Amino acid sequence: MMESGRAAFSWGPGRVDMFERTEAGSLRHRAWIDGALAVEEDLGGPLASVPTAVAWAVDQAEVFAIFPDGALWNRYWDGSAWHPWESLGGELDPAAVRACASWGAGRLDVFARGLDGATWHRWWAWARWVAWERLSA
């Protein structure tokens, strides 16, 4: 049985985006917009972990999950469409908690535990993903 879990973010008043891994391992997305639930959409997968998600500006968002290959994968919303899943690499533990944050437009940070037990960090620096760095043993 897969671990269940959800992620959510808000990029402004009247909006909350919610993500959940389905029993089949797909990513489900639904938004609450000005008091009404939007149509649910399937963003695919296969996810081996629960998702984590972040908005880094109005109408700009990113969702992350570990896939069965042990790599961190992401999809992003550019204001008009979800882009396909993209591998960010890594050798990560799908059972461990992941976290992501943004401290401004154009900057994303994601943290995950590696299969080696260390905490690993990767970030988007305005134009590119910076390679994984090990933060702890």
N, C-alpha and C positions, 0 to 999 in steps of 0.2 A: 504494500500500500504506500502511495506517495504521500509525503509530507504536504499538508495544506498551508496556505499562507497568502496574504494579500499585500499590496502596496498601493499607495495613493499619494497624490500631490494636488496642489492648487496653484494656478498661476495668476489668479486675481479673484475679485469679488464675484460670487454667484457661480463659481465653477470648481468642481472637484473631479479629477480623473482617477478611476479605480482599475486595478489590474489583479488578476487571479489566475493561478495555474489550474487547469481543468484536470479531471482524473485521467484523461488521455495524454496529458503532458503538453497541451497547447496553452497559449496565453490568451486570456479573454480580457477585453477592455470595454469599459462602459463609463460614460461621463454623466455627471449631474450638472445641468446647465440651467441657471435661473429658475430653479424649482422643479425641473422635469428631468427624468432620466432619458438619455439619448439611446438610440438603438445600440444594442450590444454588438461588438465585432470580435472576430477571432483573428489574432495576430500571428498564429502559427507557433511553431516550435521545432523540435521537441525540447521541453524544459526538463532538466534533472533537478532543478532547485526552484524555490519560490522566487518570484521576481522582486526587484527593487527598482524604484522609479524616482525621477526628479524633473522638475520644470526649472529651466535656467533663464527664462525670459517669458514674456507674454507670447503664447502660441508657439513655444519652443520647448520640446520635452524629449526625454530619453528614458528607456526602460532596459534593464539588464537582467540576465539570468545565466546560470551555468547550464550548458548542454551536456549530453552524455559523453562527449569527447573530453570533458574536464576543463574546457575553455570557457571564458566569459564571452557571452554574445550580447549584442545590443541592437535595438531598433530605435530610430528617432523620428520625431514629428517635426516637420519644417514649417508648419503653418498651413499647409494644404494637403499633405499626404504622409503616411508612414513609409519610411524607407525600409528595404529588405533587411533581414538579419545580417549582421556583420560580426565576424569573430575578432575578439581582442586578445586571443591567446590565453596563455596561462595554464597551470596545472593545479586546479582549484578543487576544494572540497565542497561538493554540492549540498552536504548536510549542514555546513556552517553558515552562519548569518553573514550576508553581504550588506554593504551600506553604500549609499552614494549621496553626494551633496553638490551644491553649486553656490559659490560666493560671489557670483556676478555673471552677467551675460558673457558667453564665450568661454566660461571656465567650469569644468565638471571634474569631480574627484570620485573615484570608486575604490572601495576597499573590499578585500576578500581573504579568506584563509586558504593557504596553499595546502596541497597534500603533504608538504613537509612540516605543517603545523605553524608556519610563519604567517604573519599578516603581510599582504601584498597590496600595493597601491599603484594605480594607473590614473592618468588624468588627461583631459582634453585642454590644450592650451591655445585657445583662440583659432587655431588653424590646423592642428594635428594632434593625434594621440601620442603621448610620450610613453616610452617603454616602461614595463613593470619595474617597480623598485621594491625591495624587501625592507620592511619597516621593523620587524622583530623576529626573534628566533622562535 
